[in-house]
Amino acid sequence: MNLFADFSARVRNAVEGLKLNGDGAALDLSRIVVEPPRDPAHGDLATNAAMVLAKPLKTNPRELAGRICEALLQDEDIVSADVAGPGFINLRLSDAVWHGVLGSVLDEAGNFGRSDFGAGKKVNVEYVSANPTGPMHVGHCRGAVVGDALANLLAFAGYDVTREYYINDAGVQIDVLARSAFLRYREALGQDIGKIPEGLYPGDYLVPVGKELAEKYGDTLLAMEEGEWLAIVRDFSIEAMMELIREDLALLNVHHEEFFSERSLHDRSNGGKSEIDEMLADLRTRNLVYEGTLPPPKGQLPEDWEDREQTLFRATDYGDDIDRPLKKSDGSYTYFAADVAYFRSKYLRGYKEMIYILGADHGGYVKRLEAVGRAVSGGEAEVIVRLCQLVKLFRAGEPVRMSKRSGDFITLRDVVEEVGRDPVRFMMLYRKNDAPLDFDFQKVTDQSKDNPVFYVQYGHARCCSVMRQAREEMGDADLSPAALRAADFSELSDSGERELIARLAVWPRVVEAAAEAHEPHRIAFYLHDLASALHSHWNRGKDMPQLRFINSKEPQTTMARLALVQAISFVLASGLDILGVDAPEEMR
């Protein structure tokens, strides 16, 4: 049950019934929204119907609001309809509506809030996609969590989601990896390698790779020419790094369905043409590329700048700042050519919405990726880029030092092993992705209301504790969701109980809005608000025993309140599941 969608439809029906357009032409009702009022004291719901219709109807919005109010009052679920300000309409709903919300949560349990909003649309969410040159570091952590939670959210909202990892296994950095691993291979064979040369990867994580190479190949690689051993060590190292990356991501409960190799785009072993070749031929037939030159970079002109003709993609025709080179003057492909071919691969696989979760340092990619999407798909597919700002690590307010294992960065594994998966995931989502984030190891493990993840998880555990206590005190009473569904919800007359039901009613709307905006942090914010309302009401019960959830002398009231507690636990568990965070039954 989506209360807001339901009453949006009722408001539109009321407007249509008034036949406001005398000429019979249909009104555009798409801009009518029903939402919670900014001040709960004003009512249960608010609508802008009169405000958005007054101008096209050339009438006074307050007068129009009055007419709409009269029509809405014919609905038995609407107790009052009042005009506010320049023409907003505030509605108060009958108790039966709120009882219906609570019943729906109990009926649907973990599926309450799940919807067909996405209508099964295929969505590809690509996230993390780190170079396979070492373990995941904390800079990858935020993108991994945001991408994974967004994929969960979209699936919950009715989209057909694929989680994809793009393996950057082509290019100079992969040769650097292979040479670094070969150095560790020599070390494993007993050679003195001295200090790691500048430009190679110094981390200890390559020591096991060198040992595995030595175990598999003995000293045979030493006798090979560089071109021969480089190809062998390159493949071996990529596989080893991807295994390491998968293990790191698994610590965060991040699992991709698809791993797409960049090298596969360059592969010409099947028919002599690579996917990049095919992409370029396709773009040529559609006049999306041309041979030309680019203006020099802005600012100081580099000494090695040469004005040479290149194969250029008409990116500016599709919203980019500059046309982008696909082929260099020497005939080799640019990195951007692989990006275009990769998008084309996704599009040909049937995706009409491609979401990229990138680090903040990739801000310059946004316009070019959007331009690629418009051009390659002919406007059919949408490219959505979400940038994740940096995470700064602290311990009790002091910056955290680098990891010895990695050589020059803090690994994802370091962070997860110290504080646990749940605090990492929740706190990475407790701030909008494009806002900087300070992560303090001490604060995220404190068991206090100032720690958001503890506060929310404790809310779920508190609900479970209430239900355990009820089973102990009420003996053989049936406390199943079905039995609680039959309780008399009119017993829930306190303002705190009403507020909790109202917050539950917002959940389906939050899910759809967060999915539409591609903002999983909204789920974390909502859960914190719901948990706060629960804890506040619990604390009121300390001072006013008549408000406590369990009162053996008032079984009817107790059953109704337990129904509310069970419903809250369902929604908290659903939201935490979307975030990829556990919903514990007790806190230790």
PERADA-V215414 format. One record per pair of residues at least 24 apart in sequence whose C-alpha atoms are under 8 Angstrom apart, sorted by the first residue. I is the first residue (numbers start at 1). J is the second residue. D is the distance in whole Angstrom. If there is no record, write none. Layout:
i=[I I]
j=[J J]
d=[D D]
This chain:
i=[1 1 1 1 1 2 2 2 2 2 3 3 3 4 4 4 4 5 5 7 8 8 8 10 11 11 14 14 14 15 15 18 18 20 21 29 37 42 43 43 43 44 44 44 44 45 45 45 46 46 46 46 47 47 47 48 48 48 49 49 50 50 50 51 51 51 61 61 62 62 62 63 65 95 98 98 98 98 99 99 101 101 101 102 102 102 102 102 103 105 105 105 106 106 106 106 106 106 106 107 107 107 109 109 109 110 110 110 110 111 112 112 113 113 113 113 114 114 114 114 114 115 115 115 115 115 116 116 116 117 117 117 117 118 118 118 118 118 119 119 120 120 120 121 121 121 121 122 122 122 122 122 122 122 122 123 123 123 123 123 123 123 123 123 124 124 124 124 124 124 124 124 124 125 125 125 125 125 125 125 125 125 126 126 126 126 126 126 126 126 127 127 127 127 127 127 127 128 128 128 129 129 129 129 130 130 130 131 131 131 132 132 132 132 132 132 132 132 133 133 133 133 133 134 134 134 134 134 134 135 135 135 135 135 135 135 135 136 136 136 136 136 136 137 137 137 137 137 138 138 138 138 138 138 139 139 139 140 140 141 142 142 142 143 143 143 143 144 144 145 145 145 145 145 146 146 146 146 146 147 148 148 149 149 149 149 150 150 150 150 152 152 153 153 153 153 153 153 154 156 157 157 157 162 162 162 163 163 163 163 164 164 164 164 164 165 165 165 165 166 166 166 166 167 167 167 167 168 168 168 169 169 169 169 170 170 174 174 175 175 176 176 177 177 177 178 178 178 178 179 179 180 181 181 181 181 181 181 182 182 183 184 184 184 185 185 185 185 185 186 186 188 189 189 189 202 202 203 203 203 203 203 204 204 204 204 205 205 209 209 248 248 251 251 251 252 252 252 253 253 262 262 265 265 265 275 276 276 276 279 279 279 283 288 288 288 289 289 290 294 315 315 315 316 318 318 318 318 318 319 319 319 319 320 320 320 320 321 340 343 343 344 344 347 347 351 352 352 352 353 353 353 353 354 354 354 354 355 355 355 355 356 356 356 356 357 357 357 357 358 358 358 358 359 359 359 359 360 360 360 360 360 362 363 386 386 387 387 388 388 388 389 389 389 389 389 390 390 391 391 391 391 392 392 392 393 393 393 393 394 394 394 394 395 395 395 396 396 396 396 397 419 419 421 422 422 422 422 423 425 425 425 426 426 426 426 427 427 429 429 429 429 430 430 430 431 432 432 433 433 452 455 455 455 456 456 456 456 456 457 457 457 457 458 458 458 459 459 459 459 459 459 460 460 460 460 460 460 460 460 461 461 461 461 461 462 462 463 463 463 463 464 464 464 465 465 466 466 466 466 467 467 467 470 473 474 479 481 481 484 484 484 484 485 487 487 487 487 488 488 488 488 489 491 491 491 492 492 492 494 496 496 497 497 499 500 500 500 501 503 504 504 504 507 520 523 523 524 524 524 527 527 527 530 531]
j=[101 104 112 113 508 113 505 506 508 509 101 505 506 34 35 506 509 34 509 34 32 33 34 72 49 72 68 71 72 68 71 68 71 57 57 53 90 90 90 91 92 90 91 92 93 90 91 92 88 89 90 91 88 89 90 87 88 89 88 89 87 88 89 86 87 88 86 87 86 87 88 87 89 490 498 501 502 505 489 490 501 504 505 501 504 563 564 567 485 567 570 571 481 482 484 485 563 566 567 481 482 485 567 570 571 570 571 573 574 574 508 571 507 508 509 511 156 157 158 508 511 156 157 158 508 512 157 158 159 157 158 159 512 154 157 158 159 160 158 159 158 159 160 158 159 160 352 159 160 161 162 350 351 352 353 159 160 161 162 351 352 353 354 355 161 162 163 164 346 351 353 354 355 151 161 162 163 164 354 355 356 357 163 164 165 166 354 355 356 357 163 164 165 166 356 357 358 165 357 358 165 166 167 168 166 167 168 167 168 169 167 168 169 174 238 241 242 245 173 174 177 238 241 205 206 241 244 245 406 205 241 244 245 248 406 411 412 245 248 249 411 412 413 409 410 411 412 413 391 409 410 411 412 415 359 390 391 359 412 412 388 391 428 357 358 359 388 249 254 252 254 425 428 429 357 428 429 433 520 357 254 580 520 578 579 580 515 518 519 520 578 579 511 514 515 520 578 579 515 578 511 512 515 256 257 258 255 256 257 258 256 257 258 259 260 256 258 259 260 259 260 261 262 259 260 261 262 261 262 263 238 261 262 263 262 263 234 238 230 234 200 201 201 234 237 230 233 234 237 230 233 206 206 207 209 210 233 237 210 233 210 209 210 211 209 210 211 213 214 210 214 214 214 218 219 406 407 404 405 406 407 408 404 405 406 407 405 406 237 240 412 413 413 416 421 416 421 425 421 580 338 342 338 341 342 341 337 338 341 340 341 344 376 313 314 375 313 314 314 323 368 371 372 371 370 371 372 374 375 367 368 370 371 367 368 370 371 367 372 372 373 376 377 377 381 381 380 381 382 381 382 383 384 381 382 383 384 383 384 385 386 383 384 385 386 385 386 387 388 385 386 387 388 387 388 389 390 387 388 389 390 434 387 387 433 434 433 434 433 434 435 433 434 435 436 437 436 437 436 437 438 439 437 438 439 438 439 440 441 438 439 440 441 440 441 442 440 441 442 443 440 444 445 581 453 580 581 582 453 579 580 581 453 524 579 581 452 453 520 521 524 579 521 524 525 521 519 521 519 521 528 528 531 532 527 528 531 532 572 582 583 584 587 584 586 587 531 532 534 535 569 572 531 568 569 572 573 583 584 585 583 584 585 586 587 585 586 565 566 568 569 569 585 586 585 586 549 550 562 565 562 565 566 550 552 552 559 563 566 559 560 562 563 563 556 559 560 563 556 557 559 560 560 556 557 560 557 560 561 547 533 537 537 564 533 530 533 534 564 530 530 568 571 571 579 575 579 575 576 579 572 575 576 572 572]
d=[7 6 7 7 8 7 7 8 6 7 8 6 8 6 6 8 7 8 8 7 7 6 5 8 8 7 7 6 6 6 8 8 8 8 7 8 7 7 6 5 5 7 6 5 6 6 5 7 7 6 4 6 6 5 7 7 5 7 7 8 6 7 8 8 6 7 7 5 6 4 8 8 7 8 8 7 7 8 6 8 7 8 6 7 8 8 7 7 6 6 8 8 6 7 8 6 7 7 6 7 7 7 7 6 8 5 7 7 6 8 7 7 6 4 8 7 5 6 7 7 8 7 5 6 8 8 6 4 8 6 6 8 7 7 6 4 4 8 6 6 6 5 5 8 5 6 8 6 5 6 8 7 5 6 7 7 6 5 6 6 7 5 6 7 6 5 6 7 8 6 6 5 6 7 7 6 5 6 6 5 6 8 6 5 6 7 8 6 5 6 8 7 6 8 6 5 7 7 7 7 5 5 6 7 8 7 7 7 5 7 7 7 7 8 6 5 6 8 7 7 6 7 6 7 8 6 8 8 8 7 7 6 6 7 7 7 8 6 6 8 6 5 7 7 6 4 5 8 7 8 6 5 5 7 8 7 7 8 8 6 7 7 6 6 7 7 6 8 7 8 7 6 7 7 8 7 7 7 7 6 6 8 6 6 5 7 8 7 7 5 5 7 7 8 6 7 6 8 6 8 7 6 7 8 6 7 8 5 5 6 6 6 5 6 7 6 6 5 6 6 5 6 7 7 6 5 6 7 5 8 7 7 6 6 6 5 7 8 8 7 6 7 7 7 7 6 5 5 6 7 8 8 6 8 7 6 7 7 7 7 7 7 5 7 7 4 6 6 6 7 8 6 7 8 7 8 6 8 6 5 4 8 8 5 6 7 6 7 7 7 7 6 7 7 7 7 6 7 8 7 7 8 7 7 7 6 7 6 5 8 6 7 8 6 6 8 4 6 7 8 7 6 7 8 8 5 8 7 7 7 8 8 6 5 6 8 6 8 6 8 7 7 8 7 7 7 7 4 6 6 5 6 8 8 6 5 6 6 5 6 8 8 6 5 6 6 5 6 7 7 6 5 6 5 5 6 8 5 5 5 7 8 7 7 7 8 7 6 5 5 8 6 5 6 5 7 6 6 6 5 6 7 6 5 6 6 5 6 7 7 6 4 6 5 5 6 6 7 6 7 7 8 6 8 8 8 5 7 6 7 7 7 6 7 7 7 8 7 7 5 6 8 6 6 7 6 7 6 8 8 7 7 7 8 6 6 5 8 8 8 6 6 8 8 8 7 5 8 7 7 8 8 8 8 5 6 7 6 7 7 7 6 4 5 6 8 7 6 7 7 6 7 5 7 7 7 8 8 8 8 7 8 8 7 7 7 8 7 7 6 7 7 5 7 7 6 5 7 7 8 8 6 5 7 5 6 7 7 7 8 8 6 8 8 8 7 7 7 7 6 8 7 7 8 8 6 8 8 8 7 6 7 8 8 8]
